[in-house]
């Protein structure tokens, strides 16, 4: 399994809504990083940045809300 880290909330929401397992949050000193585990994570990240990935809009919105809740719960 590959570990993948991102500080981008919207990329993280795309991965989360795509079914990639969120393993947790890490601090890099200034920002929080979302840490994901999965074999497809790099491929999905590439599809997000190339605008070729597709996701159900409601799932994406729900994922953004869930990840924001996780971030603010740690504050």
C-alpha positions in Angstrom: 0.0 0.0 0.0 1.2 3.5 -0.8 1.1 6.5 1.5 0.1 9.8 -0.1 0.1 13.2 1.6 -1.6 16.4 0.5 -2.3 19.7 2.1 -4.9 20.6 -0.6 -8.4 20.2 0.9 -10.1 19.8 -2.4 -7.7 17.2 -3.7 -8.1 15.3 -0.4 -11.9 15.5 -0.7 -11.7 14.1 -4.3 -9.6 11.2 -3.0 -11.9 10.6 0.0 -15.0 10.7 -2.1 -13.4 8.3 -4.5 -13.1 5.7 -1.7 -9.4 6.1 -0.8 -8.9 5.4 2.9 -7.9 8.5 5.0 -5.3 7.2 7.4 -5.1 10.4 9.4 -3.8 14.0 9.6 -0.2 15.1 10.1 1.2 18.5 10.9 4.2 19.8 9.0 4.7 22.5 11.5 2.6 25.1 9.7 -0.1 23.2 8.0 -2.1 20.0 8.3 -1.5 17.2 5.8 -4.2 14.6 4.8 -2.6 11.2 4.7 -4.2 8.5 2.5 -3.4 4.9 1.9 -4.1 3.0 -1.3 -2.7 1.6 -4.4 -4.8 3.9 -6.7 -4.1 7.1 -4.8 -1.4 8.5 -7.2 -3.5 7.7 -10.3 -6.6 9.4 -8.8 -4.5 12.4 -7.8 -3.3 12.7 -11.4 -6.8 12.5 -12.6 -7.9 15.3 -10.2 -5.1 17.6 -11.4 -5.6 16.8 -15.1 -9.4 17.4 -14.7 -10.2 14.0 -16.1 -11.5 12.5 -12.8 -15.2 12.2 -12.2 -17.1 12.1 -8.9 -20.7 12.4 -7.8 -21.1 16.1 -6.8 -23.0 15.2 -3.5 -20.2 12.8 -2.5 -17.6 15.5 -3.1 -19.5 18.1 -1.1 -20.0 15.6 1.7 -16.3 14.7 1.7 -15.3 18.4 1.9 -17.6 18.8 4.9 -16.2 15.7 6.6 -12.6 16.7 6.1 -13.2 20.2 7.4 -14.8 18.7 10.5 -11.7 16.6 11.0 -9.4 19.6 10.6 -11.3 21.8 13.1 -11.8 19.0 15.6 -8.0 18.9 15.9 -7.8 22.7 16.7 
